[in-house]
Amino acid sequence: MQNMSTALGGFNVGRLANSKPQRTPGRASQAVIGDLADSDEKLLIAVGNRQDTQAFNVLFSRFATRIYAMGMKLTRNEQLSHDLVQEAMLTVWQKAPLYDLDRGNAQSWIFTLTRNRCFDMLRKIKRQPSCVSADDIWPQDGDGEHHLVHEEQGSLEVEVALIERHYTSLPAPQQAVIEQIYMLDRTHEEAAAELMIPLGTLKSRLRLGVGKLKQLIGIEK
Amino acid sequence: MTTDVNYHPAAELLEAFAQGTLSTGLSVALSAHIELCASCREESRRLESTSALAWSQAPAQERNEDVTEDFSALIASIVKQPQLKELSSEQFSVDKIHMLEHSVTLPRALAKVASEGLVWKKLAGGINQAQVTLDDETQCEFIYMKPGSQVPVHKHQGNEITLVLDGSFSDELGHYQAADFVVRNQAHLHRPASEEGCLCFAVLDGPLAFTKGLARLFNPINRYRFRRATSQ
């Protein structure tokens, strides 16, 4: 984990989820983002949270050549590599709201997404059976946990007073998210904008925070 | 999750997996092992981020005439597409394999492979085999060894990777349990046997199974396709 954090430029990629050792709270991610005016992460957040086409343009110009290069390495075919740029950048656009800062930086996210698109593209072209896809082979942490996302706004079934008493024992990033959603009654979009974090990160912190809060309050079944 | 795993894929295999250069058959086997093995999971995450870093820092490749290409039309068409708010959480129809009294939960990639339905064939010596086709570079199969079964001595042509999913088996070189990732090549005279019964997923590679860089991991591969010479 140490190495990984370094490789990722200090981003905390650990999540708080179940039973992983060396997990530290997603400290100071916002601060890191704030420092990098035009970081890939910031652009990706703008695309995911606000459908910012200008930010998408910049991401496109930054990553198109790299995606093309990966395509050439994996397919050795110019047309396929060209298609890959289109496919991968389309996926960047579509999935940007799911990007989670706590799991890795933007370049890792775009790298794995490009690799997966390329893998599926090649399988299709080689007419390999479609029973298994790249997303099965490289599942994201938390795939399948998504139905647990606490979708309804402000529906935690306890009084605000009870939440207030307990929520200070949560890690700061989760506190901030709980405060936005349950105390200030913001929407997910508003809260993500306010905290300058991706929607995907907001949702995963909310899920972890609410889960812990339920435990603390003792209403978890 | 299994914590006590003794046999792991080589670092180069894990790296090739992270970079997406392996055949589908091998990728599925690696994916399944990684789901069962915490240390390889950690390592493959690390390799994924170092690969991403190297990728994003590599000097721009020559893009020839493409450099001047105008992407504005493409970008305009992309940003008209709707965005995803949630991952579609598809359900798998099968995530368990039932063998006699056993019921085994499979890692995700293998569950998907098995969800198409497995056709089991009985082979000599208490061995059952269900072949699956994942690509044209490897031959993949689920193997179920009944308790007390023994595979006739054989030599591999090419390499065989065996991932133990349940139970255990032994050969001349060791004893293998759930999550163990066992690599054998044609240099090994192989005589697996299982006392307690064993479910495995096996990948045999043909001469073209590996991309160039990776082939040097293994001994030179015979120009032979998918045949295990079996002698009694």
Contacts between the chains, C-beta under 8 A, distances in Angstrom:
chain1	res1	chain2	res2	distance
A	1	B	42	7.3
A	3	B	46	5.6
A	4	B	45	6.3
A	4	B	46	4.9
A	4	B	49	5.4
A	7	B	46	7.3
A	7	B	49	4.8
A	7	B	50	5.3
A	7	B	53	5.5
A	8	B	49	5.6
A	8	B	53	7.9
A	13	B	45	7.8
A	13	B	49	7.5
A	48	B	83	7.3
A	51	B	79	7.3
A	51	B	83	6.9
A	53	B	75	7.5
A	53	B	79	4.7
A	56	B	75	6.8
A	56	B	78	7.5
A	56	B	79	6.0
A	57	B	75	6.0
A	60	B	71	6.2
A	60	B	75	5.6
A	61	B	71	7.9
A	64	B	71	6.7
A	65	B	60	5.0
A	65	B	61	6.7
A	65	B	63	6.0
A	66	B	55	6.1
A	66	B	56	6.1
A	66	B	58	7.2
A	66	B	60	7.8
A	68	B	61	6.9
A	68	B	63	6.2
A	68	B	66	7.1
A	69	B	55	7.8
A	69	B	58	6.7
A	69	B	60	7.6
A	69	B	61	4.2
A	70	B	55	6.4
A	72	B	61	6.8
A	74	B	20	6.3
A	74	B	21	6.6
A	82	B	66	7.4
A	86	B	74	6.2
A	86	B	78	7.8
A	89	B	74	7.8
A	89	B	75	7.8
A	89	B	78	6.2
A	90	B	78	5.1
A	90	B	81	6.5
A	93	B	78	5.1
A	93	B	79	6.3
A	93	B	81	6.2
A	93	B	83	6.7
A	94	B	81	6.1
A	94	B	82	7.5
A	94	B	83	5.5
A	94	B	84	5.1
A	95	B	83	7.6
A	95	B	84	5.6
A	96	B	83	6.4
A	97	B	83	5.2
A	97	B	84	6.4
A	97	B	85	5.6
A	98	B	84	6.1
A	98	B	85	7.8
A	98	B	86	7.7
A	98	B	87	6.2
A	104	B	49	6.4
A	105	B	49	7.9
A	105	B	52	8.0
A	107	B	52	5.1
A	107	B	53	7.0
A	107	B	55	7.5
A	107	B	56	4.2
A	108	B	48	6.5
A	108	B	49	5.0
A	108	B	52	4.2
A	108	B	53	7.9
A	110	B	52	7.9
A	111	B	48	7.4
A	111	B	51	6.7
A	111	B	52	3.6
A	111	B	55	5.4
A	111	B	56	7.1
A	112	B	48	6.3
A	112	B	52	7.2
A	115	B	19	6.9
A	115	B	20	4.0
A	116	B	20	7.5
A	118	B	20	6.3
A	119	B	20	5.2
A	119	B	27	7.6
A	123	B	24	6.3
A	123	B	135	7.6
A	126	B	135	6.9
A	126	B	136	7.0
A	128	B	24	5.9
A	128	B	134	6.6
A	128	B	135	5.0
A	128	B	136	7.4
A	129	B	116	7.5
A	129	B	133	5.7
A	129	B	134	6.5
A	131	B	112	6.0
A	131	B	113	5.7
A	131	B	115	6.9
A	131	B	116	4.7
A	131	B	132	7.9
A	131	B	134	7.8
A	132	B	24	7.0
A	132	B	28	6.2
A	132	B	109	5.9
A	132	B	112	4.6
A	132	B	113	5.3
A	132	B	134	6.8
A	133	B	112	7.7
A	134	B	20	7.8
A	136	B	31	7.5
A	136	B	108	5.7
A	136	B	109	4.8
A	136	B	112	4.6
A	137	B	24	8.0
A	137	B	27	5.1
A	137	B	28	6.2
A	137	B	31	4.4
A	137	B	109	5.0
A	138	B	31	6.9
A	139	B	35	8.0
A	139	B	108	5.5
A	140	B	87	7.6
A	143	B	87	6.1
A	143	B	89	7.4
A	144	B	89	5.8
A	146	B	86	5.9
A	146	B	87	5.1
A	146	B	89	5.3
A	147	B	89	5.3
A	149	B	86	7.3
A	199	B	85	7.7
